[in-house]
Amino acid sequence: MRLLCFFIMSVVCAFSSELSGQVRKNSLNTGAPPRCEAKEDAAEEPLDRTDTARWSDALWERIDRAYQLQRYDEALRWLDSLSLLLSPWSDPSALLKYFAWKGDVQYHLGQISHALKAFRAALGVQTRDPRWELFSAYIGLGTIYGQFNYDEKALWSFQHADSVLIARGNSNGRSFLFINMAEIYMREGKYGRALCACYDAQLCLKKRYDDLVALLHVNMSCIYAKLGRYDLLKAHSDFALKYTEARGNELLRQEVYVKLAGAWHDAGNEEQAYALLQAEKALGIGLPTGDVYKLLLKIMSTHLESEGNYRMAAFALDAYMCYDDSIKSSLAQVDFADAALTDELLLMRDWQRKQMEQLEQRQRDDRWHYRKVSLQLVALLSLMVGVWLTMYMVRSRRLQAVVNVQEAADRLAVVNASVEHQQEQIREQREAIIQQRVALEQSKQMLQLTGKKFRNDLGYVLNLQGALLPSQERMQRILGEAFALYLPRDVVSGDFYSCHAVGDVKVFAVFDCAGHGIPGALMSFIGTILMRKVIREAQEIEPAGLLTRLHELMKQYLRDERGSGVGFYTMDASIAVWHAKERRLVLSSACRTAYLYTEGVMHAYRGVIMSVGSKLVEREYVNDEIDVPTSAMLYLSTDGYADQMDDENRKYGSVRFINLLTDVAAFPMQEQKARLLREFESYRAKTIQTDDVCVLGIRLGGEEV
């Protein structure tokens, strides 16, 4: 009985594997473009090979005709003929179409490895057009990877196929992909991701009444069964049953019944699962195929075991383990093999019985003869034993020598095989390194081109910013003795300074815009233009009024389409107005502090805590008027100098900055600038610059220049 069971199981596995391979070949739909209808009896016309274009079109027509008639061998031969017209320099769309079709045909022929290479070659074609052939290649790769349980690669292929569908605007195709991805996630046990994929599929469905809707709710029922959400399982199960009954598709109803039975089986509700199986049986359309029937066998095995029918449960479980895609044909072959094997075993038993009777008769006849020759045999055997022992000694020595030689040859063969394997690995690694080197070289060239363009653009922005800043001659002409320490953190800066002369009044200011680099430079362009506009339109030159007008213009110009402000695009500023004849200085600052050194004492004048253009608070800017009887030094700066970090991540600090300004105030302008720069570089050491730095120093008093 064990031999019989083993033989039956072997026949089932053999036929199932063969038929499942045929089913997988015929069931693949790689999303190829729609093809024209072909007639089986159409006569083939001779190809005109003088015109390459017409020859190519004629070959494609014959390939399409053979594919429609499922003559995949013929289609592959025409594709090989078409390859003579193609080259690596051909049109990328033609190459993409050729490789996608070839992979599809080879998959249907069962040439999985060749199909995989063709699909990869299709993906290697450089094209920006999201053609159907590209979608076909991704779907083919995903199907092959999913068939061999390479779930990560299958998901990667489906995601790229989804990007092609997004470019083409096909939402129903995307829903089909998401449903397949949900099944892969369920197989991996990632039920959260599977549920998200189902929701994405539901969002992509344009038609409310479609078979994909039923399959979507069936998958969601299976997920909620795994998660233990039985209320949602019942809701989606009822919707799927109601929808499939309204559609009238019996094959769809059969698949929905069996999969929902599996969901209720996972939820532990065997009665509901068995009721759905009875409903599937009542359809009367035959046995389902593929994984649906495997699920049916599994549930039947569990139900029969719960009822105590262990023999039938074991039979259903064996059938579930052996079944793959075509169990109906396999079971028919098994029944035939079982009957044939039974007849053969009966004939074998009759033959054995007759042989045993003949053997017993022969033994009785020959027994007396054995007694007669026994003594002769003993004598002859003794002689033969002696000869055999002698020959055995000689032969053993020769065999031992042969064994030693054979073992040495085997060890040498193993070593040679190992060396060849290592050489093959070295060749593969060398090819991979060469490919990586080529890719790195291409990336390097692209980065060099991009960097060159960026440096050119950045140099252009730097020239523009330098043109907007006042030159040294203009500063000397307007301010007299003055210096400007201007250190951008990047190539361009978000800090800037300005100086203006309106009659006898001198205006000089320092601004710190939000941001660094190019964004900060753009803000500095806006600030420079607005500052010039404010001074040109001002009726009275006083710092608080200039800051207020700048504040209003910043909020007015930097607005989005809805009329609200642009967030935190602000500036910190210090503006000083010097009346030389009256020797009167007027200061006003926004989130900054101005420093005035006179008679050996450093005075700090703090500004209003509200940045120019800020929408967080609303305050009024105020003026600080100071009479300067003697020569004095005025310093306006941004926060970049005081915020600089050293090697131990410590700030320079405002106190140290004030002490530094006090120490250098008595020196000439250029000496002050050099000492400030030397102290900044010494403190920064090897750390990067924290912020843009701008320090403006003006000596007030003496003769006007």
C-alpha positions as CSV (number, residue, x, y, z in Angstrom):
1,M,0.0,0.0,0.0
2,R,2.9,2.4,0.8
3,L,4.4,1.6,-2.6
4,L,1.1,2.3,-4.3
5,C,0.7,5.7,-2.5
6,F,4.2,6.6,-3.4
7,F,3.7,5.8,-7.0
8,I,0.4,7.8,-7.1
9,M,2.0,10.8,-5.5
10,S,4.9,10.7,-8.0
11,V,2.5,10.6,-10.9
12,V,0.6,13.5,-9.5
13,C,3.7,15.6,-9.0
14,A,5.0,14.8,-12.5
15,F,1.8,15.6,-14.3
16,S,1.1,18.7,-12.1
17,S,4.5,20.2,-12.7
18,E,4.3,19.6,-16.5
19,L,0.7,21.0,-16.8
20,S,1.4,24.0,-14.4
21,G,4.4,24.9,-16.6
22,Q,2.1,24.9,-19.6
23,V,-0.5,27.0,-17.8
24,R,2.1,29.5,-16.7
25,K,3.3,29.8,-20.3
26,N,-0.3,30.5,-21.6
27,S,-1.4,32.7,-18.7
28,L,1.2,35.4,-18.9
29,N,-0.2,38.8,-20.1
30,T,2.7,41.2,-20.1
31,G,0.7,44.2,-21.2
32,A,1.7,44.1,-24.8
33,P,0.0,46.7,-27.1
34,P,-3.2,45.8,-28.8
35,R,-2.6,43.6,-31.9
36,C,-4.7,43.2,-35.0
37,E,-6.8,40.2,-35.7
38,A,-5.0,37.5,-37.7
39,K,-6.5,34.7,-39.8
40,E,-5.0,31.3,-39.5
41,D,-5.3,30.4,-43.2
42,A,-3.9,33.7,-44.4
43,A,-1.3,33.2,-47.1
44,E,2.2,34.6,-46.5
45,E,3.6,36.8,-49.2
46,P,7.3,36.8,-50.0
47,L,9.3,39.6,-48.2
48,D,10.7,42.4,-50.2
49,R,14.2,42.9,-48.8
50,T,15.3,45.7,-51.0
51,D,13.4,48.3,-48.9
52,T,14.5,48.0,-45.2
53,A,11.5,49.9,-43.9
54,R,9.0,47.8,-45.8
55,W,10.8,44.6,-44.8
56,S,10.7,45.6,-41.2
57,D,7.0,46.4,-41.3
58,A,6.3,43.0,-43.1
59,L,8.3,41.2,-40.4
60,W,6.3,42.8,-37.6
61,E,3.0,41.9,-39.3
62,R,4.1,38.2,-39.5
63,I,5.3,38.3,-35.9
64,D,2.0,39.7,-34.8
65,R,0.1,37.1,-36.8
66,A,2.1,34.2,-35.4
67,Y,1.6,35.6,-31.8
68,Q,-2.2,35.8,-32.3
69,L,-2.3,32.2,-33.5
70,Q,0.0,31.1,-30.6
71,R,2.7,30.0,-32.9
72,Y,5.5,31.1,-30.6
73,D,8.2,29.2,-32.3
74,E,7.4,30.9,-35.6
75,A,7.2,34.3,-34.0
76,L,10.7,33.7,-32.4
77,R,12.1,32.8,-35.9
78,W,10.7,36.0,-37.4
79,L,12.1,38.0,-34.5
80,D,15.5,36.5,-35.2
81,S,15.2,37.6,-38.8
82,L,14.2,41.1,-37.6
83,S,17.4,41.3,-35.5
84,L,19.4,41.4,-38.7
85,L,17.9,44.9,-39.4
86,L,18.8,46.2,-35.9
87,S,22.0,47.4,-34.4
88,P,23.0,49.2,-31.2
89,W,22.7,52.5,-33.1
90,S,19.1,51.8,-34.2
91,D,16.1,53.8,-33.0
92,P,15.7,53.3,-29.3
93,S,11.9,52.8,-29.7
94,A,12.6,50.0,-32.3
95,L,15.1,48.3,-29.9
96,L,12.7,48.6,-27.0
97,K,9.9,47.0,-29.0
98,Y,12.1,44.2,-30.2
99,F,13.4,43.2,-26.8
100,A,10.0,43.4,-25.1
101,W,8.3,41.2,-27.8
102,K,11.2,38.7,-27.7
103,G,11.0,38.4,-23.9
104,D,7.2,37.8,-24.1
105,V,7.5,35.1,-26.8
106,Q,10.4,33.4,-25.0
107,Y,8.4,33.3,-21.8
108,H,5.5,31.6,-23.6
109,L,8.0,29.1,-24.9
110,G,9.2,28.4,-21.4
111,Q,12.7,29.9,-22.0
112,I,12.6,31.7,-18.7
113,S,16.3,32.6,-18.5
114,H,16.3,34.0,-22.1
115,A,13.1,35.9,-21.4
116,L,14.7,37.5,-18.4
117,K,17.7,38.6,-20.4
118,A,15.5,40.1,-23.1
119,F,13.4,42.0,-20.6
120,R,16.6,43.4,-18.9
121,A,17.9,44.4,-22.3
122,A,14.6,46.2,-23.0
123,L,15.1,48.1,-19.7
124,G,18.6,49.0,-20.8
125,V,17.4,50.9,-23.8
126,Q,17.8,54.7,-23.2
127,T,14.4,56.3,-24.0
128,R,12.3,58.9,-22.4
129,D,9.0,57.9,-24.1
130,P,6.8,55.9,-21.7
131,R,5.9,53.3,-24.3
132,W,3.7,50.2,-23.8
133,E,6.8,48.0,-24.5
134,L,8.5,49.5,-21.5
135,F,5.5,48.7,-19.3
136,S,5.5,45.2,-20.9
137,A,9.2,44.6,-19.9
138,Y,8.6,45.7,-16.3
139,I,5.5,43.5,-16.0
140,G,7.4,40.5,-17.5
141,L,10.2,40.9,-15.0
142,G,7.8,41.2,-12.1
143,T,5.9,38.1,-13.2
144,I,9.1,36.0,-13.5
145,Y,10.5,37.3,-10.1
146,G,7.1,36.6,-8.5
147,Q,7.0,33.1,-10.0
148,F,10.3,32.3,-8.3
149,N,9.4,34.1,-5.0
150,Y,11.9,37.0,-5.5
151,D,9.3,39.3,-3.9
152,E,11.6,42.3,-3.5
153,K,12.6,42.3,-7.2
154,A,9.0,41.7,-8.2
155,L,7.9,44.7,-6.2
156,W,10.6,46.8,-7.8
157,S,9.4,45.8,-11.3
158,F,5.8,46.5,-10.5
159,Q,6.7,50.0,-9.0
160,H,8.5,50.9,-12.2
161,A,5.6,49.6,-14.3
162,D,3.4,51.9,-12.1
163,S,5.6,54.9,-13.0
164,V,5.1,54.1,-16.7
165,L,1.3,53.9,-16.2
166,I,1.4,57.3,-14.3
167,A,3.2,58.9,-17.3
168,R,0.5,57.4,-19.6
169,G,-2.4,58.3,-17.4
170,N,-3.8,54.7,-17.1
171,S,-5.3,54.5,-13.6
172,N,-7.1,51.1,-14.2
173,G,-3.8,49.5,-15.1
174,R,-2.3,51.0,-11.8
175,S,-5.2,49.4,-9.8
176,F,-4.2,46.0,-11.3
177,L,-0.6,46.5,-10.3
178,F,-1.5,47.5,-6.7
179,I,-3.7,44.4,-6.4
180,N,-0.7,42.2,-7.4
181,M,1.6,44.1,-5.0
182,A,-0.9,43.6,-2.2
183,E,-0.8,39.8,-2.8
184,I,3.0,39.9,-2.6
185,Y,2.9,41.8,0.6
186,M,0.4,39.3,2.1
187,R,2.7,36.5,1.1
188,E,5.6,38.2,3.0
189,G,3.4,38.9,6.0
190,K,3.4,42.7,5.6
191,Y,-0.3,43.2,6.1
192,G,0.0,47.0,6.7
193,R,1.7,47.6,3.3
194,A,-0.8,45.2,1.7
195,L,-3.7,47.2,3.0
196,C,-2.1,50.5,1.8
197,A,-1.7,48.9,-1.7
198,C,-5.4,47.9,-1.7
199,Y,-6.3,51.5,-0.8
200,D,-4.2,52.8,-3.6
201,A,-5.9,50.4,-6.0
202,Q,-9.3,51.6,-4.9
203,L,-8.3,55.2,-5.5
204,C,-7.1,54.3,-9.0
205,L,-10.3,52.6,-10.1
206,K,-12.2,54.9,-12.5
207,K,-15.1,52.4,-13.3
208,R,-17.2,51.5,-10.3
209,Y,-18.5,48.3,-11.8
210,D,-15.4,46.2,-12.7
211,D,-14.2,42.7,-11.8
212,L,-11.1,44.4,-10.1
213,V,-13.5,45.8,-7.5
214,A,-14.5,42.3,-6.4
215,L,-10.9,41.1,-6.3
216,L,-9.9,44.3,-4.3
217,H,-12.5,43.6,-1.6
218,V,-11.6,39.9,-1.5
219,N,-7.9,40.9,-0.8
220,M,-9.0,43.3,1.9
221,S,-11.1,40.6,3.5
222,C,-8.0,38.3,3.6
223,I,-5.9,41.1,5.1
224,Y,-8.5,41.9,7.8
225,A,-8.8,38.1,8.6
226,K,-5.0,38.1,9.2
227,L,-5.2,41.2,11.3
228,G,-8.1,39.9,13.4
229,R,-10.6,42.7,12.3
230,Y,-13.6,40.5,11.9
231,D,-16.1,43.3,11.6
232,L,-14.3,44.8,8.6
233,L,-13.8,41.2,7.2
234,K,-17.6,40.7,7.3
235,A,-18.2,44.1,5.6
236,H,-15.8,43.6,2.7
237,S,-16.9,39.9,2.4
238,D,-20.6,40.9,2.1
239,F,-19.8,43.6,-0.4
240,A,-17.7,41.2,-2.6
241,L,-20.4,38.5,-2.5
242,K,-23.2,41.0,-3.4
243,Y,-21.1,42.5,-6.2
244,T,-20.1,39.2,-7.8
245,E,-23.7,38.0,-7.7
246,A,-24.8,41.2,-9.5
247,R,-22.1,40.8,-12.2
248,G,-23.2,37.2,-13.2
249,N,-19.6,36.1,-13.9
250,E,-19.6,32.5,-12.7
251,L,-15.8,32.1,-12.9
252,L,-15.4,35.3,-10.8
253,R,-18.0,34.0,-8.3
254,Q,-16.1,30.7,-8.0
255,E,-12.8,32.5,-7.3
256,V,-14.4,34.9,-4.8
257,Y,-16.2,32.1,-2.9
258,V,-13.0,30.1,-2.5
259,K,-10.8,33.0,-1.5
260,L,-13.4,34.3,1.0
261,A,-13.6,30.8,2.4
262,G,-9.9,30.9,3.0
263,A,-10.3,34.3,4.8
264,W,-13.0,32.9,7.1
265,H,-10.8,29.8,7.6
266,D,-7.9,32.1,8.7
267,A,-10.4,33.9,11.0
268,G,-11.3,30.6,12.6
269,N,-14.9,30.5,11.4
270,E,-15.0,27.1,9.8
271,E,-18.8,27.1,9.4
272,Q,-18.8,30.2,7.2
273,A,-15.8,28.8,5.2
274,Y,-17.5,25.5,4.6
275,A,-20.8,27.3,3.7
276,L,-18.9,29.3,1.0
277,L,-17.4,26.1,-0.3
278,Q,-20.9,24.5,-0.6
279,A,-22.0,27.6,-2.5
280,E,-19.0,27.2,-4.8
281,K,-19.9,23.6,-5.4
282,A,-23.5,24.6,-6.2
283,L,-22.3,26.6,-9.2
284,G,-21.6,23.3,-11.0
285,I,-18.9,24.8,-13.3
286,G,-16.2,22.3,-12.5
287,L,-13.0,22.5,-10.4
288,P,-11.1,25.8,-10.2
289,T,-7.5,26.0,-11.2
290,G,-4.3,27.4,-9.7
291,D,-3.8,28.7,-6.2
292,V,-7.6,28.9,-5.8
293,Y,-8.0,25.2,-5.9
294,K,-5.0,24.7,-3.6
295,L,-6.9,27.0,-1.0
296,L,-10.0,24.9,-1.6
297,L,-8.2,21.7,-0.8
298,K,-6.6,23.2,2.3
299,I,-10.0,24.3,3.7
300,M,-11.6,20.9,2.9
301,S,-8.7,19.1,4.7
302,T,-9.2,21.3,7.9
303,H,-13.0,20.8,7.8
304,L,-12.8,17.0,7.3
305,E,-10.3,16.8,10.1
306,S,-12.6,18.7,12.4
307,E,-15.4,16.3,11.6
308,G,-13.2,13.3,12.4
309,N,-12.8,12.0,8.9
310,Y,-9.1,11.7,9.0
311,R,-8.7,9.5,6.0
312,M,-10.4,11.9,3.6
313,A,-8.6,14.8,5.3
314,A,-5.2,13.2,4.7
315,F,-6.1,12.5,1.1
316,A,-7.1,16.2,0.6
317,L,-3.9,17.4,2.3
318,D,-1.8,15.2,0.0
319,A,-3.6,16.5,-3.0
320,Y,-3.1,20.1,-1.7
321,M,0.7,19.5,-1.4
322,C,1.1,18.0,-4.9
323,Y,-1.3,20.4,-6.7
324,D,0.1,23.4,-8.6
325,D,-1.9,25.0,-11.4
326,S,-3.9,22.2,-13.3
327,I,-5.2,19.7,-10.7
328,K,-8.2,18.6,-12.8
329,S,-6.1,17.1,-15.5
330,S,-3.5,15.8,-13.0
331,L,-6.3,14.0,-11.0
332,A,-7.6,12.4,-14.3
333,Q,-4.1,11.1,-15.1
334,V,-3.7,9.9,-11.5
335,D,-6.9,7.9,-11.7
336,F,-5.8,6.3,-15.0
337,A,-2.4,5.5,-13.5
338,D,-4.0,4.0,-10.4
339,A,-6.2,1.7,-12.4
340,A,-3.3,0.7,-14.7
341,L,-1.1,0.1,-11.7
342,T,-3.8,-2.1,-10.0
343,D,-4.1,-4.3,-13.0
344,E,-0.4,-4.6,-13.3
345,L,0.0,-5.6,-9.7
346,L,-2.6,-8.3,-10.0
347,L,-0.8,-9.8,-13.0
348,M,2.5,-9.6,-11.2
349,R,1.1,-11.5,-8.2
350,D,-0.2,-14.4,-10.5
351,W,3.2,-14.6,-12.2
352,Q,5.0,-14.7,-8.9
353,R,2.7,-17.5,-7.6
354,K,3.4,-19.6,-10.7
355,Q,7.1,-18.9,-10.5
356,M,7.2,-20.0,-6.8
357,E,5.5,-23.3,-7.7
358,Q,8.0,-24.0,-10.5
359,L,10.8,-23.2,-8.1
360,E,9.7,-25.6,-5.4
361,Q,9.4,-28.4,-7.9
362,R,12.8,-27.7,-9.3
363,Q,14.2,-27.7,-5.8
364,R,12.7,-31.1,-5.0
365,D,14.2,-32.5,-8.2
366,D,17.6,-31.1,-7.7
367,R,18.0,-31.8,-4.0
368,W,19.3,-35.3,-4.5
369,H,21.8,-34.0,-7.1
370,Y,23.1,-31.5,-4.6
371,R,23.9,-34.2,-2.1
372,K,25.8,-36.2,-4.7
373,V,28.1,-33.5,-5.7
374,S,28.6,-31.9,-2.3
375,L,31.8,-33.8,-1.6
376,Q,33.2,-32.9,-5.0
377,L,32.4,-29.3,-4.4
378,V,34.1,-29.3,-1.0
379,A,37.3,-30.5,-2.4
380,L,37.1,-28.2,-5.4
381,L,36.2,-25.3,-3.1
382,S,39.3,-25.9,-0.9
383,L,41.5,-25.8,-4.0
384,M,39.8,-22.7,-5.2
385,V,40.2,-21.0,-1.8
386,G,43.9,-21.5,-1.8
387,V,44.3,-20.2,-5.4
388,W,41.9,-17.3,-4.6
389,L,43.9,-16.3,-1.5
390,T,47.1,-16.1,-3.6
391,M,45.5,-14.1,-6.3
392,Y,43.8,-11.9,-3.8
393,M,47.1,-10.9,-2.2
394,V,48.5,-10.0,-5.6
395,R,45.4,-8.2,-6.8
396,S,45.0,-6.3,-3.5
397,R,48.4,-4.7,-3.9
398,R,47.7,-3.7,-7.5
399,L,44.2,-2.3,-6.6
400,Q,45.7,-0.3,-3.8
401,A,48.2,1.3,-6.2
402,V,45.3,2.0,-8.6
403,V,43.2,3.5,-5.8
404,N,46.1,5.7,-4.7
405,V,46.5,7.0,-8.2
406,Q,42.7,7.6,-8.6
407,E,42.5,9.5,-5.3
408,A,45.4,11.7,-6.4
409,A,43.6,12.3,-9.7
410,D,40.3,13.1,-7.9
411,R,42.1,15.6,-5.6
412,L,43.7,17.2,-8.6
413,A,40.4,17.4,-10.4
414,V,38.8,19.1,-7.4
415,V,41.7,21.6,-7.2
416,N,41.3,22.3,-11.0
417,A,37.6,22.8,-10.6
418,S,38.1,25.1,-7.7
419,V,40.7,27.1,-9.7
420,E,38.3,27.4,-12.7
421,H,35.5,28.5,-10.4
422,Q,37.7,31.2,-8.8
423,Q,38.9,32.3,-12.3
424,E,35.2,32.6,-13.4
425,Q,34.4,34.6,-10.3
426,I,37.4,36.9,-11.0
427,R,36.3,37.4,-14.6
428,E,32.8,38.3,-13.4
429,Q,34.1,40.7,-10.7
430,R,36.4,42.3,-13.3
431,E,33.5,42.8,-15.7
432,A,31.4,44.3,-12.8
433,I,34.3,46.6,-11.9
434,I,34.7,47.8,-15.5
435,Q,30.9,48.5,-15.7
436,Q,31.1,50.4,-12.4
437,R,34.1,52.3,-13.5
438,V,32.3,53.4,-16.7
439,A,29.2,54.4,-14.7
440,L,31.4,56.4,-12.3
441,E,33.2,58.1,-15.1
442,Q,30.0,59.2,-16.7
443,S,28.7,60.4,-13.3
444,K,31.9,62.3,-12.8
445,Q,31.7,64.0,-16.2
446,M,28.1,65.0,-15.5
447,L,29.0,66.3,-12.1
448,Q,31.9,68.3,-13.6
449,L,29.6,69.9,-16.2
450,T,27.0,70.7,-13.6
451,G,29.7,72.1,-11.2
452,K,31.2,74.2,-14.0
453,K,27.8,75.6,-14.9
454,F,27.0,76.3,-11.2
455,R,30.3,78.0,-10.7
456,N,29.7,80.2,-13.8
457,D,26.3,81.1,-12.6
458,L,27.6,81.8,-9.1
459,G,30.3,84.0,-10.5
460,Y,27.7,86.0,-12.4
461,V,25.7,86.4,-9.1
462,L,28.9,87.4,-7.3
463,N,29.7,90.1,-10.0
464,L,26.1,91.4,-9.6
465,Q,26.4,91.6,-5.8
466,G,29.8,93.3,-6.1
467,A,28.3,95.9,-8.5
468,L,25.5,96.7,-6.0
469,L,27.9,97.2,-3.0
470,P,29.5,100.7,-2.7
471,S,33.1,100.8,-3.8
472,Q,36.1,101.9,-1.7
473,E,36.3,105.2,-3.5
474,R,32.6,105.9,-2.9
475,M,33.0,105.1,0.8
476,Q,36.0,107.4,1.1
477,R,34.2,110.2,-0.8
478,I,31.0,109.9,1.4
479,L,32.2,108.7,4.8
480,G,35.8,109.9,4.9
481,E,37.8,107.5,7.1
482,A,35.9,104.2,7.0
483,F,36.5,100.4,6.4
484,A,34.2,97.5,5.6
485,L,35.1,93.9,6.7
486,Y,32.9,91.8,4.3
487,L,33.3,88.0,4.6
488,P,30.6,85.9,2.9
489,R,30.2,82.4,4.3
490,D,29.7,81.0,0.8
491,V,30.8,82.7,-2.5
492,V,27.9,85.2,-2.2
493,S,26.5,86.7,0.9
494,G,23.2,87.6,2.5
495,D,24.8,90.6,4.4
496,F,25.4,93.9,2.7
497,Y,26.1,97.5,3.5
498,S,25.3,100.8,1.9
499,C,26.2,104.5,2.2
500,H,24.5,107.5,0.7
501,A,24.9,111.3,0.7
502,V,21.8,113.5,0.7
503,G,22.9,117.0,0.8
504,D,25.0,117.5,4.0
505,V,23.5,114.4,5.5
506,K,25.4,111.1,5.4
507,V,23.5,107.8,5.6
508,F,25.2,104.5,6.2
509,A,23.7,101.1,7.1
510,V,24.4,97.4,7.5
511,F,21.8,94.7,6.7
512,D,21.6,91.0,7.6
513,C,19.2,89.1,5.3
514,A,17.6,85.8,6.1
515,G,19.5,83.0,4.4
516,H,23.0,82.3,3.0
517,G,24.5,81.8,-0.4
518,I,22.3,82.5,-3.4
519,P,19.0,82.9,-1.5
520,G,20.6,85.4,0.8
521,A,22.2,87.2,-2.2
522,L,18.8,87.5,-3.8
523,M,17.4,89.0,-0.6
524,S,20.4,91.4,-0.5
525,F,19.5,92.5,-4.1
526,I,15.9,93.3,-3.0
527,G,17.2,95.1,0.1
528,T,19.6,97.2,-1.8
529,I,17.0,98.3,-4.4
530,L,14.4,99.0,-1.7
531,M,17.0,101.0,0.4
532,R,17.8,103.2,-2.6
533,K,14.1,103.7,-3.3
534,V,13.3,104.6,0.3
535,I,16.1,107.2,0.4
536,R,15.2,108.6,-3.0
537,E,11.5,109.1,-2.0
538,A,12.1,110.1,1.7
539,Q,11.1,113.7,2.5
540,E,13.0,113.6,5.8
541,I,16.1,111.6,6.3
542,E,15.8,109.9,9.7
543,P,16.7,106.2,10.5
544,A,13.4,105.1,12.1
545,G,11.4,106.4,9.2
546,L,13.6,104.7,6.7
547,L,13.3,101.4,8.6
548,T,9.5,101.8,8.8
549,R,9.2,102.4,5.1
550,L,11.5,99.4,4.4
551,H,9.3,97.3,6.6
552,E,6.2,98.3,4.7
553,L,7.8,97.7,1.3
554,M,9.1,94.3,2.3
555,K,5.7,93.1,3.4
556,Q,4.1,94.7,0.3
557,Y,6.5,93.2,-2.3
558,L,7.2,89.7,-0.8
559,R,3.7,88.3,-1.0
560,D,2.3,85.1,-2.4
561,E,-0.7,84.7,-4.8
562,R,-3.2,84.5,-1.9
563,G,-2.1,87.8,-0.5
564,S,-0.5,86.5,2.7
565,G,3.1,87.1,3.6
566,V,6.0,85.0,2.5
567,G,6.9,83.6,5.9
568,F,10.3,84.6,7.4
569,Y,11.9,86.6,4.5
570,T,13.2,89.3,6.8
571,M,16.2,91.5,7.4
572,D,18.0,92.7,10.5
573,A,19.4,96.2,10.0
574,S,21.3,99.2,11.6
575,I,21.0,102.6,10.0
576,A,22.9,105.7,11.0
577,V,22.4,109.3,9.8
578,W,25.3,111.7,10.4
579,H,24.7,115.5,10.4
580,A,28.3,116.7,10.0
581,K,27.6,120.4,10.5
582,E,25.6,119.9,13.7
583,R,27.8,117.0,14.8
584,R,24.7,115.0,15.5
585,L,24.3,111.3,15.0
586,V,20.9,109.5,14.8
587,L,20.7,105.7,15.1
588,S,17.9,103.2,14.7
589,S,18.3,99.4,14.5
590,A,16.1,96.3,13.9
591,C,17.3,93.4,16.0
592,R,20.9,94.7,15.9
593,T,23.1,96.8,18.2
594,A,25.2,99.8,17.1
595,Y,28.5,100.7,18.9
596,L,29.9,104.2,19.4
597,Y,33.4,104.7,20.8
598,T,34.0,108.1,22.2
599,E,36.4,109.5,24.9
600,G,37.8,106.0,25.6
601,V,34.3,104.4,26.3
602,M,32.3,102.0,24.1
603,H,28.5,102.7,24.1
604,A,26.0,100.2,22.8
605,Y,22.7,101.2,21.3
606,R,20.3,98.3,21.0
607,G,17.5,98.4,18.4
608,V,13.9,97.3,18.4
609,I,13.3,93.6,18.5
610,M,11.4,93.4,15.2
611,S,13.0,92.4,11.9
612,V,12.3,94.4,8.8
613,G,9.4,92.6,6.9
614,S,8.5,90.4,9.9
615,K,4.8,89.4,10.4
616,L,5.2,88.0,13.9
617,V,5.1,91.2,15.8
618,E,4.3,94.9,15.1
619,R,6.4,97.5,16.9
620,E,7.6,101.1,16.1
621,Y,11.2,101.8,15.3
622,V,12.7,104.6,17.5
623,N,15.7,107.0,16.9
624,D,18.6,107.4,19.3
625,E,20.1,110.9,18.9
626,I,23.7,111.5,20.1
627,D,25.7,114.6,20.1
628,V,29.3,113.9,19.2
629,P,31.5,116.7,20.4
630,T,34.8,115.1,19.7
631,S,36.2,112.5,17.3
632,A,34.5,109.1,17.7
633,M,34.3,105.6,16.1
634,L,30.9,104.2,15.0
635,Y,30.6,100.4,14.4
636,L,27.7,98.8,12.6
637,S,27.8,95.0,12.2
638,T,25.7,91.8,11.6
639,D,25.7,88.9,14.0
640,G,28.1,86.8,12.0
641,Y,31.3,87.8,13.8
642,A,29.9,87.2,17.3
643,D,28.3,83.9,16.3
644,Q,31.4,82.3,14.9
645,M,32.3,78.9,16.5
646,D,35.8,77.6,17.4
647,D,37.2,74.1,17.5
648,E,35.3,73.3,20.7
649,N,31.9,74.5,19.3
650,R,32.0,77.8,21.4
651,K,30.7,81.1,20.2
652,Y,33.0,84.2,20.0
653,G,30.3,86.1,21.9
654,S,29.1,89.8,22.0
655,V,31.2,90.7,25.1
656,R,34.4,89.6,23.5
657,F,33.4,91.4,20.3
658,I,32.8,94.6,22.2
659,N,36.2,94.3,23.9
660,L,37.9,93.7,20.6
661,L,36.3,96.9,19.1
662,T,37.4,98.8,22.1
663,D,41.0,97.6,21.7
664,V,41.3,98.5,18.0
665,A,39.3,101.8,18.0
666,A,42.3,104.0,18.3
667,F,44.2,102.5,15.3
668,P,43.9,103.6,11.7
669,M,41.1,102.2,9.6
670,Q,43.1,99.7,7.6
671,E,44.9,98.5,10.8
672,Q,41.5,98.0,12.5
673,K,40.3,96.0,9.6
674,A,43.4,93.8,9.5
675,R,43.3,93.2,13.3
676,L,39.6,92.2,13.1
677,L,40.3,89.8,10.2
678,R,43.3,88.3,12.0
679,E,41.4,87.8,15.2
680,F,38.4,86.2,13.3
681,E,40.7,83.7,11.4
682,S,42.6,82.9,14.5
683,Y,39.4,82.1,16.5
684,R,37.8,80.1,13.6
685,A,41.0,78.0,13.0
686,K,40.0,74.9,11.0
687,T,36.2,75.1,11.6
688,I,33.9,76.3,8.8
689,Q,32.5,79.8,8.9
690,T,29.2,79.9,10.7
691,D,27.5,82.9,9.1
692,D,28.1,85.8,6.8
693,V,30.2,88.6,8.4
694,C,29.9,92.3,7.8
695,V,31.4,95.0,10.0
696,L,31.3,98.7,9.0
697,G,33.5,101.2,10.8
698,I,33.3,105.0,10.4
699,R,35.4,107.6,12.1
700,L,33.2,110.7,13.0
701,G,34.9,114.0,13.5
702,G,37.8,116.0,12.0
703,E,37.6,117.5,8.6
704,E,35.0,116.2,6.1
705,V,36.3,114.7,3.0
